[in-house]
Amino acid sequence: MTLRNNVTKFAVAFMAALFFGLTLLVTVSHADQIYTVKSGDTLSGIEYNLNKDTNYSKLAKANKISNVNLIYVGQKLLIKSDGEIKTATKSEVKSRPAVKNIAATTSTTSTSSTSSSEAAAKAWIANKESRGSYTARNGQYIGKYQLSSSYLNGDYSAANQEKVANSYVSSRYGSWTAAKAFWQANGWY
């Protein structure tokens, strides 16, 4: 009888430990994290790399980020397990783990150096096209990336320009670095 009681106690303890371990693993893997903004980051880019919805204007509004095009290097963003991204408080920064590598949280194989070269190529094109101005105009070409007004569908907001430019470059060239190479060879992209 003692052996049976000991086996039962062991089985119950083992199952409890297994359950607790799995619960802890699931909780940790879905916990809120802190992301530190790096040079070249954009709110839309961070959101895209985390495989969130591409409607970052709605995200910014929900989180009281007044200008989706204005985040600062070193700024701490709270990446919540439910997909919300907002500016982190000091207590949140201290109590939550940091995002190790944005690329590691996605299903793509990109690295942070790849995303920084993409950001550099994107900035290079914006500088060549409009000196980075969302209000630049050249005939039918509008904004920071000098997109045709037909692409922008009457919405010339900075957020829409970013979204449309990313979509255009992705579908036409596959990447901003490829678009930059094309621009260098042809004087346009």
N, C-alpha and C positions, 0 to 999 in steps of 0.2 A: 504494500500500500504506500509506503514511503517513496519508493521509486516512481510509482505512478503520479503521486503528488508533485515530486520534484520535476518530472517530465512535463506535467501540466503547467507548473509555475514557469519553467524555462520557456515553453512554447508561448505562453501568454506574454512573458517579458520580451521574447524575441519579436513577436508580432507587434507589440507596442513600440519597440525601438524601431522596427521597420516602418511602421506607420508614421512615427515622429520624424524619422529621417526623410521620408518621401514628402511629408508636409513641409519640412524645412527647405528641401530642395526646390519644390514648386514655389514656395514663398520667396526665396532668395532670387530665383531666376526671373521672377516677375516683379521685383521690387523697383521702387522709384530709384533713379540714378541722376547724377549731376554731370552735365556736359559743359566743358569750358570752351568758349568760342575761340577759334583760332583765326589767324589771318586768312582772308579769302572766304571764310564761311558766310553763308546767308541763311536766314531762317528757312527759306524754301529748300535750300540744299541740305540742311540738317534734317528737315522733315522727310525729304525724298530719300536720303540715305538710311533713314530708319524705317522705310517702307510705310510711311503714313499717307493719308489722303493728301493730294496735291493742293487742296484749297487752304493754303496757308493764310490767306486774308481772314477767313473765318476763324482759324486757329488764333491768329493775332488778336482779333476782336474779342474772342472768348477769354483770352488771357491778359487783356488790357495792355497789349503791346501796340502803342499808337502808330509806330512807323515800322512796317515789316522790312524796310530796307535799312534800318538803323539798329544794328547790334554791334557790340564792341568786343574787340579782342580782349580776352580775359574775363568777359562777362560769364557768369554762371547761370546756366539754364537747367531747370528741373525737368527731366524727361520722366513723366509719370507712367506707370504701368498701363494706364488706360489710353496712352497716346498723347495726352496733353503735354504741351511744352510751355513753360513759363519761366520768368526770371526767378531764380532761387533765392531764398532768404539765407542769411548767415547761418541760422540754426539748421536749415535743410542741407546746406553745404557740409556742415560738420557731421550731420547724422546719417548721410546717405553716401553710398559708394560712388566713385567717379566712373563714367563711361570710359573703358579702357581704350577702345578704338571703334569709332563709328562703323567702319567697314566690317568689323567682326560681328556686328549686330545684324548685318544684312545677309542676304543669300548670294550677293555678288562677291567677286574675288578682288575687288578694288582695294587699294591700300590708301593710307593717308597721304602718301607722296603722290599717288595717282590723283586723288581728289584735289590736292594743292596744285598740281600741274594743270588740272582742268580749270580750277578757279583762276589761275594765272592766265591761261589762254582766253577764258571768258572776259577777264578784265582787260586784256590786251585788245581784243576785238572791240569792246565797248569804248576804249580809249581811241582807237583808230576810227571808229564809226561816228562817234559823237562827243568825244572827250568825256564820256560817262554821264552825259546829260539826258535825263528822261524827257526833257522838253524840246530837244533838238528836232529840227524839221528840214527835210531836203526834198521838196516836191511831195510825192506820195509816200516817202519814207519818213518814219516817225520814231522818235525816242532814242533811247540809249543804244539799241542794237540796230537802228535804222531799218525797222521792219516795215513791210508794205502795210498801208492802212487796211487793206483787205484782210490781212492776217489778224489784225488787232480787233476787228469787228466793232469799231467805234469806242472801245474801252482802252483809253490811253494811259490808264493808271500804271504806276510803277510795278505793282504786283502782277498785273496782266502782262506787261512787257516782259517781265522775268519769266513768267509761265510760258508764254508763247515762244520766246527766244529759246528756252530749254527744249521745248517740244520740236521746234523747227530744226535746231541743230541736231537733236537726237535722231529725228527721222531722215534728215538729209545727209549728215556726215557721220553720225554715230557717236561723236564726242566733240567737245570744244577744242581739243588739241588738233583733231583732224580738220575742223573748220578753220582754225588758225593757219594750218599748213596750206589749205586751199586759198585763204585770203592772201598769204604771202606769195603764192604762185600767180594769183589772178588779180589782186587788188580789190577784191570783194569776196563776200561769202554767201 
